Amino acid sequence: MNQKRDLQREVLEHLKTHGPCHYGGLCVLFDVQSSAEIGAALVNLLQWKHIERDKNNMVTMTAAGRQWLEALTIPPSTADPR
């Protein structure tokens, strides 16, 4: 499970840095060992509305995705204690 979360985080970081990317390009870029784990990771991100895919298969990160990525990268000492 941790490995899938790391993969999802890497996808979101890539989209944050490079902007929209083709769905197939993400599959090729992040599935270098042909494990097919990227497919499940992208489906989860789509279901959680952290990414969107348009009719041309271009993937963009949503505001929810940016918030989730930020939450994953906040050091524990500065996280809101609520």
C-alpha positions as a Markdown table, in Angstrom:
| # | Residue | x | y | z |
|---|---|---|---|---|
| 1 | Met | 0.0 | 0.0 | 0.0 |
| 2 | Asn | 2.8 | 2.4 | 0.8 |
| 3 | Gln | 4.4 | 1.7 | -2.6 |
| 4 | Lys | 1.1 | 2.7 | -4.3 |
| 5 | Arg | 0.8 | 5.9 | -2.3 |
| 6 | Asp | 4.4 | 6.7 | -3.2 |
| 7 | Leu | 3.6 | 6.2 | -6.9 |
| 8 | Gln | 0.5 | 8.4 | -6.6 |
| 9 | Arg | 2.5 | 11.1 | -4.9 |
| 10 | Glu | 5.1 | 10.9 | -7.7 |
| 11 | Val | 2.4 | 11.2 | -10.4 |
| 12 | Leu | 1.0 | 14.3 | -8.7 |
| 13 | Glu | 4.5 | 15.8 | -8.2 |
| 14 | His | 5.2 | 15.2 | -11.9 |
| 15 | Leu | 1.9 | 17.0 | -12.9 |
| 16 | Lys | 2.7 | 19.8 | -10.5 |
| 17 | Thr | 6.1 | 20.3 | -12.1 |
| 18 | His | 5.4 | 19.6 | -15.7 |
| 19 | Gly | 1.7 | 20.4 | -16.1 |
| 20 | Pro | -0.8 | 18.3 | -18.0 |
| 21 | Cys | 0.4 | 15.0 | -19.4 |
| 22 | His | -1.1 | 12.4 | -21.7 |
| 23 | Tyr | -2.6 | 9.4 | -19.8 |
| 24 | Gly | -0.6 | 6.9 | -21.9 |
| 25 | Gly | 2.6 | 9.0 | -21.3 |
| 26 | Leu | 2.1 | 8.7 | -17.6 |
| 27 | Cys | 1.7 | 4.9 | -17.9 |
| 28 | Val | 4.9 | 4.6 | -19.8 |
| 29 | Leu | 6.8 | 7.1 | -17.6 |
| 30 | Phe | 5.8 | 5.5 | -14.3 |
| 31 | Asp | 5.6 | 1.8 | -15.3 |
| 32 | Val | 9.3 | 1.2 | -16.2 |
| 33 | Gln | 9.2 | -2.3 | -14.8 |
| 34 | Ser | 5.9 | -3.3 | -16.5 |
| 35 | Ser | 4.3 | -4.0 | -13.2 |
| 36 | Ala | 1.0 | -2.4 | -14.2 |
| 37 | Glu | 0.8 | -0.7 | -10.8 |
| 38 | Ile | 0.5 | 2.7 | -12.4 |
| 39 | Gly | -3.0 | 1.7 | -13.8 |
| 40 | Ala | -4.4 | 1.1 | -10.4 |
| 41 | Ala | -2.7 | 4.2 | -9.0 |
| 42 | Leu | -4.2 | 6.4 | -11.7 |
| 43 | Val | -7.6 | 4.9 | -11.3 |
| 44 | Asn | -7.5 | 5.7 | -7.6 |
| 45 | Leu | -6.4 | 9.3 | -8.3 |
| 46 | Leu | -9.3 | 9.7 | -10.8 |
| 47 | Gln | -11.8 | 8.2 | -8.3 |
| 48 | Trp | -10.6 | 10.5 | -5.5 |
| 49 | Lys | -10.9 | 13.4 | -8.0 |
| 50 | His | -7.1 | 14.2 | -7.5 |
| 51 | Ile | -6.7 | 14.2 | -11.2 |
| 52 | Glu | -8.9 | 14.7 | -14.2 |
| 53 | Arg | -8.7 | 13.2 | -17.7 |
| 54 | Asp | -10.2 | 15.0 | -20.6 |
| 55 | Lys | -11.6 | 13.6 | -23.9 |
| 56 | Asn | -8.1 | 13.8 | -25.4 |
| 57 | Asn | -6.7 | 11.7 | -22.5 |
| 58 | Met | -4.8 | 14.6 | -21.1 |
| 59 | Val | -4.4 | 14.4 | -17.3 |
| 60 | Thr | -4.3 | 17.4 | -15.0 |
| 61 | Met | -4.1 | 17.7 | -11.3 |
| 62 | Thr | -7.1 | 19.1 | -9.5 |
| 63 | Ala | -7.3 | 21.4 | -6.5 |
| 64 | Ala | -8.1 | 18.3 | -4.4 |
| 65 | Gly | -4.9 | 16.7 | -5.7 |
| 66 | Arg | -2.8 | 19.7 | -4.8 |
| 67 | Gln | -4.2 | 19.7 | -1.3 |
| 68 | Trp | -3.6 | 16.0 | -0.9 |
| 69 | Leu | 0.0 | 16.4 | -2.2 |
| 70 | Glu | 0.6 | 19.3 | 0.2 |
| 71 | Ala | -0.8 | 17.3 | 3.1 |
| 72 | Leu | 1.6 | 14.4 | 2.3 |
| 73 | Thr | 4.6 | 16.8 | 2.2 |
| 74 | Ile | 4.0 | 18.8 | 5.4 |
| 75 | Pro | 6.6 | 17.9 | 8.0 |
| 76 | Pro | 4.9 | 16.4 | 11.1 |
| 77 | Ser | 6.2 | 19.2 | 13.4 |
| 78 | Thr | 4.3 | 21.9 | 11.4 |
| 79 | Ala | 1.1 | 19.9 | 10.8 |
| 80 | Asp | -2.1 | 21.3 | 12.3 |
| 81 | Pro | -2.6 | 19.4 | 15.6 |
| 82 | Arg | -6.4 | 19.3 | 15.2 |
